[in-house]
Each structure stands twice: as structure tokens, then as C-alpha cells.
Amino acid sequence: MAEKDSLTLLAEEVARILNVEKVDPDVGINELGVDSLNVVELMLVADQLYPGADVEKLSAGLYTSLRDFDQQLRQQMAA
């Protein structure tokens, strides 16, 4: 069985946080229904999925997608 990539794992965790079956990683977090409490959970998940990345440095807006977060965090890890 192939190992899941970070974006897939992130989307699965956000779906779990939101108590839904699946989320689209290309939809903005605001459209997914992420609220301020969910953001805290999202940051905790990101800390675990992206070791060495600084989630405090994420650039986010209403239309930032999980794919955007994944790219930012992977770039931080590579730096």
C-alpha cells in the first residue's frame, strides 16, 4: 500500500475536524466551514504532519486552500 502524501493526510484530518466524510483540498478554508476553533486544531495537525515547519508563518486568507497550506508548509520544510 502506497504511503499517503501530506495533502491527502491534511485533507483527511480537516474532514475529521469538520465531522464530514471528505473535503476538497482546492476549496478555500472559509468555504469548507473552518472557524477560529477549527484553525487551532488545523495548526496542531499541521505541526504533526509537517515536522520542522513553522505553522505560525502561514500566510492565510478566506480563500486559502488546503493545497496552498500544504505547499507553504512543504516549502518551509525544504528550506
C-alpha positions as CSV (number, residue, x, y, z in Angstrom):
1,M,0.0,0.0,0.0
2,A,1.4,3.4,-1.0
3,E,2.1,6.0,1.7
4,K,-0.4,8.9,1.6
5,D,1.0,12.3,0.7
6,S,0.9,15.2,3.1
7,L,-2.0,17.0,1.3
8,T,-4.2,13.8,1.4
9,L,-3.4,13.4,5.1
10,L,-4.2,17.1,5.8
11,A,-7.5,16.9,3.9
12,E,-8.4,13.8,5.9
13,E,-7.7,15.4,9.2
14,V,-9.7,18.6,8.2
15,A,-12.6,16.3,7.2
16,R,-12.3,14.7,10.6
17,I,-12.2,18.1,12.4
18,L,-15.3,19.3,10.5
19,N,-17.0,15.9,11.0
20,V,-17.6,15.4,7.3
21,E,-16.7,12.5,5.0
22,K,-14.4,14.4,2.6
23,V,-13.1,17.9,1.8
24,D,-11.9,19.3,-1.4
25,P,-8.3,20.5,-0.9
26,D,-8.7,23.2,-3.6
27,V,-11.6,24.9,-1.9
28,G,-10.9,27.9,0.4
29,I,-10.9,27.1,4.1
30,N,-13.7,29.6,4.7
31,E,-15.9,27.8,2.2
32,L,-15.1,24.5,3.9
33,G,-16.7,25.9,7.1
34,V,-13.5,26.2,9.1
35,D,-14.0,28.6,12.0
36,S,-11.5,30.0,14.5
37,L,-11.6,27.0,16.8
38,N,-11.0,24.7,13.8
39,V,-8.0,26.8,12.8
40,V,-6.3,25.9,16.2
41,E,-7.0,22.2,15.5
42,L,-5.7,22.6,12.0
43,M,-2.4,24.2,13.3
44,L,-1.9,21.3,15.7
45,V,-2.4,18.8,12.9
46,A,0.0,20.7,10.7
47,D,2.6,20.6,13.4
48,Q,2.5,16.8,13.4
49,L,2.2,16.4,9.6
50,Y,5.0,18.8,8.7
51,P,7.9,18.4,11.2
52,G,10.2,21.4,11.2
53,A,7.7,23.8,9.5
54,D,6.6,26.9,11.4
55,V,2.8,27.0,11.2
56,E,2.9,30.5,12.8
57,K,4.4,31.7,9.5
58,L,1.5,30.5,7.3
59,S,0.0,33.1,5.0
60,A,-3.8,32.6,5.0
61,G,-6.9,34.4,3.8
62,L,-10.5,33.5,3.4
63,Y,-9.8,31.8,0.1
64,T,-6.6,30.0,1.0
65,S,-7.0,26.3,0.3
66,L,-5.5,23.2,2.0
67,R,-3.4,22.8,-1.1
68,D,-2.0,26.3,-0.5
69,F,-1.2,25.4,3.1
70,D,0.4,22.1,2.0
71,Q,2.7,24.0,-0.4
72,Q,3.7,26.6,2.1
73,L,4.5,24.0,4.8
74,R,6.4,21.8,2.4
75,Q,8.5,24.8,1.2
76,Q,9.3,25.6,4.8
77,M,10.4,22.0,5.5
78,A,12.7,22.1,2.4
79,A,14.3,25.4,3.4
